[in-house]
Amino acid sequence: MERPLIAALLLMAVASGCASPPPAPPQLLDQQQYAKALQDGYSRFDWPGGHQPDLAVLAEKSGPGPDRLPSGSERVVLEITNSCAWYLDWEDARKRGDQTAATAALKVMDEVLPKFSPEDPDGQRYARETAAKAEAGDGAQAADYVATNCDSVVWQ
C-alpha cells in the first residue's frame, strides 16, 4: 500500500511542477549589455513628455561599470526612473496650474506605478501611499522619492 501512495504522490508532484529543476540563475550583464538592455526596456514604459531620461547617462550612472549586474537590474532602474518622471510631471503640472496634465500624471501614479516590482510589496504600498497623498494635494512624499532616487538622472 505504501509504494502506490508514494508513486501517486511523485506523479502528482511532477504533474504540478514541484519536481521541476530550479530556475537558471540570471544572466550577468557587463556595462555594454546593461546599456542595451536599458535601451530595449525603455520602450516598455510610458513616459511623460517633459521628463524622459538621457539613457546614455542613466546607463553610465546606474550600470555595473567594470563589474557585472544580473539581468533584470535595468527593469528596476527604469521603474524607479519612470516613477520619478511621473512624480515630477505631476508636480510641474500642479505648479503651472495645468489640471488636465496633473490629473493624467496622477492617474499613472495611482494605476501604474503601484504595479511595478511585484517582488517588492513594500515598494508597491509606498507607491499607493504616494499617489493617495498626491491626490489629497500633498506632494512631499513624491518629492522625497525623487530626491532620494533620481538626483543623478539627466532629463531630456
Order of alpha helices (4+ residues) and beta strands (2+ residues): alpha-beta-alpha-alpha-beta-alpha-alpha-alpha-alpha
